[in-house]
């Protein structure tokens, strides 16, 4: 099964996203591998080619409109699952230094297979985000930290902001936020040393409305954050 490259290019064009022919070819291979692999490991509920184009690829590529993804930038995708948006960002610019976190190793086995088959390189780590945030290898090491469909914004902030270096950005891809989720998320991010710099609501080609908030890390996160998973769940910021 193959995706419609025309649909992908049209969707990118509608959103003013420039993408190379090589990236389009790699995304086509990605879709085929995702559909095949999904038969043995549950990676995604979206398996129709047009759905993959719109809800996974174009949606992920929207990150490129709002964040500097130039060569050499260090990007971390928290809870990457089947690779959205992190693996798509690597395909978009193979000169990014991409790290992909997920707590479910069987999903990361697919990402390892994908990256190898596409001739790309990434750091792929089986870990919980709150553990990575305490690990000196990853704490405050990234220029960009992103996530998609992982948790509410206040919880997601505690997972992600500790990984962002001062001066870097936290830029989650979300459905349109309620006023309550946005307020709690902004408060949590502030507690962790980040401040909102930009908010955009946009529509992907299938008509779904999406939102991105770009936070800048303005000060180092206090050592007590992130807390353990039980504390985050029981008493979110």
C-alpha positions as CSV (number, residue, x, y, z in Angstrom):
1,X,0.0,0.0,0.0
2,X,1.4,3.4,-0.9
3,X,0.5,6.9,0.2
4,X,-0.5,9.7,-2.2
5,X,2.6,11.8,-2.6
6,X,0.4,14.4,-4.3
7,X,-1.8,14.6,-1.1
8,X,1.3,15.0,1.0
9,X,2.7,17.7,-1.2
10,X,-0.6,19.5,-1.4
11,X,-1.0,19.4,2.4
12,X,2.5,20.8,2.9
13,X,1.9,23.5,0.3
14,X,-1.4,24.6,2.0
15,X,0.6,25.0,5.3
16,X,3.6,26.6,3.6
17,X,5.9,23.7,4.5
18,X,8.8,23.1,2.2
19,X,9.8,19.5,1.9
20,X,12.4,17.8,-0.3
21,X,11.6,15.1,-2.8
22,X,13.9,12.7,-0.9
23,X,11.9,13.3,2.3
24,X,8.7,12.6,0.5
25,X,10.1,9.3,-0.8
26,X,11.2,8.3,2.7
27,X,7.8,9.2,4.2
28,X,6.3,6.9,1.5
29,X,8.5,4.1,2.7
30,X,7.7,5.0,6.3
31,X,4.0,4.5,5.7
32,X,4.5,1.1,4.1
33,X,6.6,-0.1,6.9
34,X,4.2,1.3,9.5
35,X,1.2,-0.5,8.0
36,X,3.1,-3.8,7.7
37,X,4.6,-3.6,11.2
38,X,1.3,-2.6,12.7
39,X,-0.1,-6.0,11.9
40,X,2.1,-7.6,14.6
41,X,2.6,-4.6,17.0
42,X,-0.1,-2.1,17.7
43,X,1.5,1.2,16.8
44,X,-1.4,3.3,15.5
45,X,-5.1,3.1,15.0
46,X,-4.7,5.1,11.8
47,X,-3.8,2.8,9.0
48,X,-5.4,4.2,5.9
49,X,-2.9,6.0,3.6
50,X,-4.7,9.3,3.6
51,X,-5.1,9.3,7.3
52,X,-1.4,8.6,7.7
53,X,-0.5,11.5,5.4
54,X,-2.8,14.0,7.2
55,X,-3.0,12.9,10.8
56,X,0.6,11.7,11.2
57,X,2.9,13.2,8.5
58,X,1.5,16.7,7.8
59,X,0.5,17.2,11.4
60,X,4.0,16.3,12.5
61,X,5.6,18.5,9.9
62,X,3.6,21.6,11.2
63,X,6.3,21.7,13.9
64,X,8.7,23.0,11.2
65,X,6.6,26.2,10.8
66,X,7.2,27.4,14.4
67,X,10.5,26.0,15.6
68,X,14.1,26.4,14.3
69,X,15.0,22.9,13.0
70,X,18.3,23.9,11.3
71,X,21.2,21.5,10.9
72,X,22.8,20.3,14.1
73,X,20.0,21.2,16.5
74,X,19.4,18.7,19.2
75,X,15.7,17.6,19.3
76,X,14.1,15.2,21.7
77,X,10.6,13.6,21.1
78,X,9.1,12.4,24.4
79,X,6.7,9.5,24.1
80,X,7.5,9.1,20.4
81,X,5.3,5.9,19.9
82,X,5.5,5.1,16.2
83,X,7.7,8.1,15.6
84,X,5.4,11.2,15.5
85,X,6.7,13.8,15.3
86,X,10.3,12.9,16.0
87,X,11.0,10.4,13.2
88,X,9.2,12.7,10.8
89,X,11.5,15.5,11.8
90,X,14.5,13.3,11.2
91,X,13.3,12.6,7.7
92,X,12.5,16.3,7.2
93,X,16.1,17.2,8.1
94,X,18.5,14.3,8.5
95,X,21.1,16.7,9.9
96,X,19.1,17.2,13.1
97,X,20.5,15.3,16.2
98,X,17.3,13.5,17.1
99,X,16.7,11.6,20.3
100,X,13.5,9.5,20.7
101,X,12.1,8.4,24.1
102,X,9.4,6.0,24.8
103,X,8.7,3.6,27.7
104,X,7.4,0.8,25.4
105,X,10.4,-0.9,23.9
106,X,8.4,-2.9,21.3
107,X,7.4,0.5,19.7
108,X,11.0,1.6,19.7
109,X,12.0,-1.7,18.0
110,X,9.9,-0.4,15.0
111,X,11.7,2.9,15.1
112,X,15.1,1.2,15.2
113,X,14.0,-0.9,12.2
114,X,12.7,2.2,10.4
115,X,15.7,4.4,11.0
116,X,18.1,1.6,9.8
117,X,16.0,0.9,6.7
118,X,15.9,4.6,5.7
119,X,19.7,5.0,6.2
120,X,19.3,7.5,9.0
121,X,20.7,7.9,12.5
122,X,19.0,8.7,15.8
123,X,19.4,8.0,19.5
124,X,16.6,5.7,20.5
125,X,16.1,5.2,24.2
126,X,13.7,3.1,26.2
127,X,12.9,5.3,29.2
128,X,10.2,7.1,31.0
129,X,10.5,10.9,30.6
130,X,10.6,11.5,34.3
131,X,13.6,9.2,34.6
132,X,15.3,10.9,31.6
133,X,14.8,14.3,33.3
134,X,16.8,13.2,36.2
135,X,19.6,11.6,34.1
136,X,22.6,13.9,33.5
137,X,22.9,12.5,30.0
138,X,19.6,14.2,29.1
139,X,18.7,16.8,31.6
140,X,18.8,20.3,30.1
141,X,20.6,19.0,27.0
142,X,18.2,19.7,24.2
143,X,17.5,22.7,21.9
144,X,14.0,21.5,21.2
145,X,11.8,19.1,23.1
146,X,8.5,18.1,21.6
147,X,5.7,15.6,22.2
148,X,2.4,14.7,20.6
149,X,-0.7,13.3,22.2
150,X,1.0,12.3,25.4
151,X,-0.6,14.0,28.4
152,X,-2.4,17.2,29.5
153,X,-0.1,20.3,29.2
154,X,0.7,20.7,32.8
155,X,1.8,17.0,33.2
156,X,3.6,17.1,29.8
157,X,5.5,20.2,30.9
158,X,6.9,18.4,33.9
159,X,8.0,15.5,31.7
160,X,9.6,17.8,29.0
161,X,10.8,21.1,30.4
162,X,13.6,19.6,32.5
163,X,15.1,18.2,29.3
164,X,15.3,21.6,27.6
165,X,18.5,23.6,27.9
166,X,18.3,27.2,29.0
167,X,17.5,29.2,25.8
168,X,15.9,26.2,24.2
169,X,12.3,25.5,23.5
170,X,9.5,23.2,24.5
171,X,7.0,22.9,21.6
172,X,4.2,20.3,22.1
173,X,1.7,19.5,19.3
174,X,-1.8,19.4,20.7
175,X,-5.4,19.4,19.9
176,X,-6.9,22.8,20.6
177,X,-6.6,23.4,24.4
178,X,-9.4,24.3,26.7
179,X,-8.9,27.5,28.7
180,X,-8.4,25.4,31.8
181,X,-5.7,23.2,30.3
182,X,-3.9,26.2,28.9
183,X,-3.9,28.0,32.2
184,X,-2.7,25.0,34.2
185,X,0.0,24.3,31.5
186,X,1.3,27.9,31.5
187,X,1.5,27.8,35.3
188,X,3.3,24.5,35.3
189,X,5.8,25.6,32.6
190,X,6.5,28.7,34.6
191,X,7.3,26.7,37.7
192,X,9.7,24.7,35.7
193,X,11.5,27.7,34.2
194,X,9.7,28.1,30.8
195,X,7.7,31.0,29.4
196,X,5.2,31.0,26.5
197,X,6.6,32.8,23.5
198,X,4.1,31.9,20.8
199,X,0.7,30.2,20.4
200,X,-0.8,29.2,17.1
201,X,-4.0,27.4,16.2
202,X,-4.2,26.0,12.7
203,X,-6.1,23.5,10.6
204,X,-4.5,20.4,8.9
205,X,-5.8,19.3,5.5
206,X,-8.4,16.8,6.9
207,X,-10.1,19.7,8.7
208,X,-8.8,18.9,12.2
209,X,-7.9,21.9,14.3
210,X,-4.5,21.8,16.1
211,X,-2.6,24.0,18.5
212,X,1.1,24.5,19.3
213,X,2.5,26.5,22.1
214,X,6.1,27.4,22.0
215,X,7.8,27.9,25.3
216,X,11.3,29.3,25.9
217,X,13.4,27.9,28.7
218,X,14.4,31.1,30.5
219,X,15.9,29.6,33.7
220,X,17.2,26.2,34.9
221,X,14.6,23.8,36.3
222,X,14.7,23.3,40.1
223,X,16.5,20.0,41.0
224,X,13.3,18.5,42.6
225,X,11.6,18.3,39.1
226,X,10.6,16.1,37.5
227,X,9.0,14.2,40.4
228,X,8.3,10.5,40.1
229,X,5.3,9.3,38.1
230,X,3.1,8.7,41.1
231,X,3.6,12.2,42.4
232,X,3.0,13.8,39.0
233,X,-0.2,11.8,38.5
234,X,-1.5,12.3,42.1
235,X,-0.7,16.0,42.3
236,X,0.0,17.5,38.9
237,X,1.5,21.0,38.8
